[in-house]
């Protein structure tokens, strides 16, 4: 293991250890409890230091304070270091700085780092006193381990509009009443109510009990006293109304927390339904391409709305309509199912296996079960893999044909990852798309190859995406021969599909000068419904590997291991 790999492993272990979850079953959880114990110890030391103690005891407390300071310096520094692994927003030094200004990050920094200044700079006694006072903030660090604080914060966030409206209403009514009070009391007590500020200050002082006695000037007129009674009622409302709103928000937050826990449990159930099954033609243990809603209801005891909620919250699960995969002439009936895909980026999936060949699935989000076939094509061949799995499905913003208006962050990352993989010398890519679905006509060929030319250009006079035509011809001859002999599938090049559109994504990125790119379309029936679909993926991987990459497909023992989903792949 290289030095960089060791550092990366250390960061991942630290991120898991500092997960702020006191209820995990991993050994890292011990670190969370040690942090809690050190916070309590530091708080106890601060409390004890307020007493008049013997010099020997004070020396012990100073040692405790020093040990706690060193411990928290290491812990907080580690949290800042691994922050990008906890949340992608904290990438880079700017992201880490952003972490330091989050609620918990700010408490961490303010209650720890300022004390180091006293070791390097001579500070006046007043400054040292302020620094020692900020140690009390360490107790606030316990809030990251308590759900009650999260629930209260959620309640305030959900009800902030109602709170703002109620406070605005009370503020406006109070100012109106205060000014009326001035007009009624000014003539009776001109020396007391000499301007509007005095009446406004008197009214607001009543809300907080007038602790300083600076508004101890009760009205003496009949209408002034009447207004004072109304202000008294508002004094009750200014506490009761927000308290009621926050209480309702707290109840809703608790219900939302329970709902979230239920959704997490349902997501786990659905994930467990995608256990790998034996594909007999290849002997591989593969993830099922889909599970119908009826299957999940019967096997997992889930209701339809629970399945839908789980899919909405989990980017690796999505609802699909299997009718979209069947040509219209068969009059397909709508059939809802759940598809499980592998997700490790904000747009979907990117796996770099160090290969010259990259399999790209830009439309997996919309085309059911197609990216799963492309995933296995890449895995069997040992190729790199990039797929788009996350985003809005209506209106659909394609990653294959790029629109000028699409500037979402996921698309930028998708193009950047593809560009990085295709910038390698001698890089090849196969963009995988589908054909002959519910919205497409059926063709007399089953596999379609595009090289950058217009539809109908079977002479391949236009092939600006492929530079090495000798290698392509070798690949195409082998593909045409083996697909027909082994599967009875016919192949064509640029007969039915155009790849000449200047907005095709591969034309919008910088690639190596000797790179080559193809678009491969396969009939939907062959990649989803045919029992030999995995055998087809293996055959395609073999042809690509032997004719383009120049090697045999690697032995991958994980393809023969039983497991759940993509874990261990």
N, C-alpha and C positions, 0 to 999 in steps of 0.2 A: 504494500500500500504506500503510495507516494505521500509526500508531506502535505500537499494540498488536499488529498483525500482524507488524511487524518484530521486536518483542521475542519473540513466540511463535516465529518462524522462527529467531531466534538461539538460543533455548533448545533447540529441536529439534536444531539443528546441534551445539551443545555436548554434548547428550546422546549423539548418535552419535559425536562425537569422543572422549568419555570413556567408551567402552563396555568398556574393560578387555580388549579382544580385539586381540592383536598380529598376527593372521593375516587381517584383513579386507583387501579390495582397494581400499577407498575412500581418498581423500587424508587423511581424518580420522585414519587410522592413524598418520600421521607424528607427531601430537601424543602418542600413546601412547609412541612410541619416544623422543620428547623428554623425557617425564616419567621414563622409565626411565633415560635418560642423566643427568638432573639428580639423581635419587636416588643413582646411582653416584658422581657428582661430589661430592655432599654427603658421602657415606660416605668417599670418598678424602680430602676436606678434614678430616673428623674424625680419621681415622687419622694424617694428616700432622701435625696439631696436637699429637699426643702426643710428638713429637720435639722436641729442643732445636734450634730453627732460628734463623736470622738474623732481625733485625727486619724486613728488607725482605720476606723470604718470609712472615713472619707477617702483614704488611700485605696481601699478596696473598691469603692464606687468609681474612682478615677480609672482603675484598671478595667472595670466592667465597661465603662464608657468607651475606653480606648479599643477594647476588643470588639464591642458592638460597632464602632465606627469603621474599623478595618473590615469587618464582615460585610457591612452594608455597602462600603465602597466597592468591594469585589462583586457583590450581588447586583448592585445597580449598574455597574459597568458591564457585567455579563448580559443583563437585560437589554441594554442599549445595543450591544454587539449583535445579539441574535434577533433583534426586533424585526428585521426583514423576513425572517422565517415564520414569525407569528402573524404578520400582516404585510401584504405586498406594498401597502402605502408607505412603508418605512424603508424602502430600498435606498441605498446610497447615503452619503453624509447628510444630504438635505432631508431625506426620509427619517433618519435617526434624530435629526434636530426637531422634526415634526413630532416624533414620538415624545421627546422631552417636554413638549407643550401640550400633550394630552393630560387628562386629569391625573391618572396614576403616575405617568412619567414625570409630571411637574412635582408632585408630592415626593417622588423618589429623589429627584435631583435636589430640591430645596432642603430636604431633611437630611441630606448626606454630604454633598460636595462642598457647601460653604464652610464646613468645619475644617477643611484642609487649609483654608486661607490662613488660619491662625498659626500654622506651623511654618509658613513661609514669609508672612508679612506681619510686622508689629501693628496690631490693631488697638484702638482705644478701648477703654473698659466698656463704654456704652455699646460699641459694636459687638464686642465679645458677648455681652449680655443678651443682645438681640439674637446672635447666632445660637446661644444655648437655649433660648426660648423656642426657636424653630425646631428643636429636637422633638418637641411634643407632637409635631406633625407626623412623626413616624407611626403613631398609633392609627392615623388615618389610612395607613397602608394596608391595614386589615380589611378595608372595604373591598379590596380586589378579591378577597376570598369569601365574601358574604353575599349571598343572593338577595338578602333583604335590601341592601343598598342599590343593587341593580334594579330591583323591582320598583323601589321608590323613584329612582332616576327615570325609569321607563314611564312611570305614572306621570311625573312632571312633564316629560317630553310629549306624551300623548295628549295631555290636557292643557298644554301651554296656551293654546288659542282661547279656550274657555276661560282660563285664569286671566289672560290679558283683557278679554272683553269685560269680565266682571269687575276687574280693578279699574278699568277705564270708566265704566259706568259709575262706580262709587266715587272716583276722583272728580268727575264732572259734577255730580250731584252735590258733593261736599263743597266744591268751589262756589257753586250757585248759592247754596245755603249760607256760606260764609259771607259772601258779599251782601246778601239780604240782611244778615245779622249786623253788618257794619252800618247799613242805612238806618236800621231801627235803633241801634245802640249809640250811634255817634252823637246824637243830640242829647241823650241822657248821660253819657259818660264820654265827653269829648277828650278828656285827658287820657283815657284808657284806649278807646277805639278812635285813635286819631288818623288812621289810614286803613286801607283794605288788608294790608299784611297782618295787622294785629288780629283781625277777625279770622283770617285764614289760619294763622298760627294757633289761635285758640282752638279752632275746630279740630285740626289734625293732632294737637296735643292731647285731646280727649281720647283719641284712638289708642294712644300708647300709655294712658294713665297719667300723663303730665308729670313724669318722674322728677323734673327739675323745678317744678312749681312756677315756671316762667309764664304760664297762662292762667294763673289763679285769679282770673277777673271774670266772674260769672255775669251773665246778662241780667239786667234789672227790669227791662220792659216786658210786657205781656208777650208780644210777638217774638222778642229775643229769647225768652224762656221757652216758648213753643218751638222755635227753631232748635234750641239746645236739646229739647227732648227728641226731636227728629235725628239730630246728630248722634245722640246717645244710642238710638235704635240702629243707625248706620254703623256705629262702633261695634255692635254685636254682629251685624251683617258682614262687616269687613273681615271678620275672623271666621264666621260660620260658613259663608258662601265658598271661599277658597278651600276651607277644610272639607266641605262636602264634595267639592269638585275633585280634590286630591284623593279623598277617600274612595270615590267612585273609580278614579283612575287606578288607584292601588288595587282595587278588586279586579278591574279589567286586566291589569298587569299580571296578577296571580293566575287568572284564567288563561291569559295568553301564554304564560310560562308552562302551565299544565298542557295546553294545546301543543306548544313547541316540543315538550317531552314526548307527547303522544306521536307527533309527526316523526320525531327521531326514531322512536321504536318501530313505526310503520316502515320507515326507510330501511332500517336494518332487516325487517322481515322481507321486504321486496328484494333487497340485495341477496339475501340468503336463498331466494327462489331461483337465482341465476347461478346455481351450482354447475360446475363443468360436467358435461356429459360425454360419453365415449362416441366419437365419430368412427364408425366401423370401417369405412373405406380407407381411412388413413391411420387409424389407431390413436389419433390425437384426442386429448381431453379438452373440449372447447366450450366456450361460453355460449349459451343459447342465444340466438339472435333476437328473440322476443319472448314475452309471456303474455298471454291474453288476459284481459280483465277477469274473465270467468275463471281461469286457472288460478289467479291470485286470490280471488274471493273464496274458491273452494279449498286451496292448499293452505292459505295463510289466514283465513278467517277475517279478511278485510272487507270493508264496504267500499262501494265505488267512489264515494266522495273522499274517503281516507286515502285511496290509491292516488286520486287526482291531486290532493293536497301534498302528498309525499313527493310526487313528480314535480310539482311547482317549486318545492324547496330544495330539491336535489338536482344539481346540474348534470349528473351522470345518468339520470333517469328521465325519460320523456315519453309522453303519450304519442302513439302513432296509429294511423288508420291503415290496416293491411290492404284495404281495397285499392289504395293508391298504387300498389305494386302489380296489379293485374290489368291487362288490356281491357278496354271498355267493351269489346265485343262479347266478353264473357259475362257481362252484367254483374260485376262483383258487388257483393253485399258489404256494407260498412261493418268493419270488425275492429274494435278498439283493442289495442295491446300496449304493453310497456316495453321499451327498448332500453338496454343498459349499455353504456359506452364508457370508455376510459377517458378520464378528464384530468389533466395536470397543468393546464394554463387557463388564462382568462378567456380564451376563444375556443378551447377544446383540448387538443392533444399534440404534443411534440416529443418525439423520441429520436434521439441521435445515437445511432449504433455505429457511427464512424464509417459508414458505407459510402461508395460513390453513387449509389442508387437511392433515390428518395421517392416514396409513394405518397401522393398528395390526394386527400379527399376534401375538396372545398365545399361540397354540397351535402355532406352527411347530415347536417342539421335538418334539412327538409326532406331528403330521400330516405325513407325508412330502411334500416338495416344494411345500407350500402357501405357505410364507413366500417362496419364490423368485418365485412368481407375484405376491404382494403387493409384493415388492421392485420388480419391473419396473413394476407399476401405479403405484407412487409415483415411480419414476425417469422414466418416460415423461411423467407429468403434472407433474413438478417439485414433487411434494408432499413433506412431511416423512414420515419412515418410522421406526417403532419395532417391533422384533420380539423375541420371546423364543426364544433358540436354545440356551441353556446351562442345565443343571440335571439333576436326577435324573429318569429316565423311568419308573421304577417303584420305590416308589409315586409316582404322578404328582401333583404339586401345581400345579394349574392357575393360570394368571395371568388367565384369563377369568372363571371363577367362583372368587372368593377364599375360602379357608377361614380361620377365625379362628386356627388354629394355625400357619399359615405365616408365619414372621417372618425368612426368610433374607434376607441382605443384597441379593442380586440382585433380589428382588421389590421391596424398598424403592426401589432405584435405578430399576427399571422404572416404578413408579408415580410417582416424582418426576420422571422425564423426560417422561412422558405429561402430568402435571399442568403442567409448565413450558410445553409446546407448546400445551396447550389453555387456557391462561390468557390468551392473546392475544385482543383484542377481535374478535368475529365469527368465532371459531375453529369449524371443523367437523372431525369425525373419522369415519372409516369403519373399523370393526373387521372384519377379514377372517377368516372361518371357512369351514369346508368342510362339504359335505353328501353323502349317498349314497355312503358308503364301505362297507367290509366289515361294519361293525357297525351300519349304519343302513339304514332302508328306502329304497326308491326312490320318487320323487314324480313327479307329472305336470307339475310345474314345475321349472325348472333353476336359477333365481336367486331367492333369498329375502331379503327386506328386513325388518329388525326395528327398531322405533322405541321400544321400551320397554314394549310391551303384552303381554298373554297370548296363547298360541297360539289361533288361530281368530278373533281380533279383526280381521277384514279391514276393518271399518268405520273402523279407526284411532281409535276413541273414546279409547283409552289410548295416548298417545305422549309420555310424559314426558321422553324423551331428545331430542326434536326440538321446538324452540320456534318456528322459522320454517317453518310449514307451507306457505306460498306457495312458497318456494324448494324445499322438498321435493317438492311436487306437480309443479312444473316439472321437477325432476330425474326423478321417477318416471315421468311421462308420456313423457319423451324416452327413458328407459331401456327401458321396456316396448315402445315402438314400434321403436327401433333394434335391440334384441336379437332381436326376432321377425323383423324384416325382413332383417337381415344375417346372423344365425346360426341362425334357427329356434329360439331359446330363449324359453321362457315365464317370466314373472316373477310373483311374488306378494309381498304385504306381510302378514306376520304370520299366514299361513295355517297353516304347519306347524311353526314354531319360535317359542317364547316368549323374550322378552327382558325379562320382568318380574321376574326374580329379583333381590332386593335385594342379593345378593352379587356381581352383575356389576361388574367392576372399575371401570367408568366412574362408578359411583355412589359409589365409595369415595374419590374424589379431588375437589379443588376446581378448578372450571373457571370460565371467564368467564361472567358472567351471561347473555350473549347467545349462548353456544356451543350447538352442535347436534351430535348423535351418532347414527350409524346402525350397525347390524350387518348386514354383507353376507355371505351364504353362497352359494357356487356349487358346482354338482355337480362332484365330484372328476374325473370323466372329462373335463370341459371345460377344466380348468386344468392337466392333466398329459398326458393321452393324445391330445387333439385337436390336429391339426397347425396349427390356427388359434389356438392358445392365446395367442400373443403378439399376434395381431391382435385377439383379444378383450380383452387387457389394454390395448391402445392405444385401442380403442373405449370401454372403461369410463373410461379416463383423460380422453378427449376429452369425454365426457358430463359427468363430474364437474367438469372444468375450466370448461366453457362454461356449465353451468347453476347451479353453486354458487359457484365461485371468480370467475367472470365474465371469463374470458380464454381464449385458445386455448392449446393445449399448447405448451411452448417447444421450440425446436430444440436438440437435444442431440447435438453431433457425436461424443461418446464412444460413443453407441449404434451407430455405424457403424465403430468402430475394432476391428481384430482384436487380441486380447491373450489373456492367460491369466487365468482367474478374474475377480475383481472389481478387479484392479489398474487404476488410472486412472479408475475410476468415481467 
